[in-house]
């Protein structure tokens, strides 16, 4: 890539060459993009040409000035002086035309430099080694990002390199010569570019370079692919009523969802979309210092509301239950979880069913008057409920304040549709969603 100094110097020299070619300064300026570089015949003695990378996009002054940038070494001393201003303008007005032809390198300017006795100081330069011009990077992970390594090669005298993203945002300020290596996560996909600016010890900008590259978003084909991109350990399974059913094989976003107090992942089939809900809920859980969630039976394809010998959990081969006006249990869709235990990394177990852990208060305004009365363990458990409520992660949350059937767990679901509206299922006249005001009376399993 072109150096700042070279840009100035070489265009100056170009002016002189232009004179030779019966051109003029003003023409140089008008004609943008430094037409400059036309005649390789003039390249006698050329030793320059660090850049000559014609590409560069040309969408701004720097890009435009890249074409035909070769061949400026040695010119500085000879010709820089009086035409410096003109040179700068010529460079910044550089436009699209790539007439410059991409730097044959080492002509005119060098000749001038030579003619003037070669008194010019060595040209400052900075060149990208990584990424390569036009390189493509694929984002991975969740949230998706591409880790892009930056490295440059600089001329002597450059002791500090600043990398700037498109609009000038400082990405990194590096002094780790010689490569000034830096790796940066790019979260926004698209055509991206970065400029490297090389400074000397006194903080004077000596050279710049620009590199264009592409950041590609992950190619995802539905929820299951998203889980893979998120790094969720899972296997697919089949379960009646559950869309894209999966079973977790390990921790989810740093939280283990287990059955009861087991050490293994819950065996419940979970709708793929609900795994993403639980991912977000894991952040809520971790915020209170827990790393493990002990659930009760969260999946059961049956009617509302309570499990019984006749209202049992249907398997794939069982006939469809006749639920009548009661409808199905929200546990039928793999989009519900019943939380009983919250467990810390040191093994401390907090139990919703323990009345000294989750302290009921005699009303159902759980996240209003209820939480206001809590302290200690109970406050932490209330916060889990009320933070999830604030973030509208679920459609329904029922706590021990709701009814006796929920004394031993927190019921949380996103309903049959799986769309977390933040409203209570079935009754949400004004979306003034509150915990424990749903009509979803349900408890889970035998
Ligand atoms: Zn439940």
Boltz pocket constraint, residues with backbone or C-beta under 6 A from the ligand:
constraints:
  - pocket:
      binder: B
      contacts: [[A, 331], [A, 336], [A, 337], [A, 338], [A, 410], [A, 411], [A, 412], [A, 442], [A, 443], [A, 444]]
      max_distance: 6.0
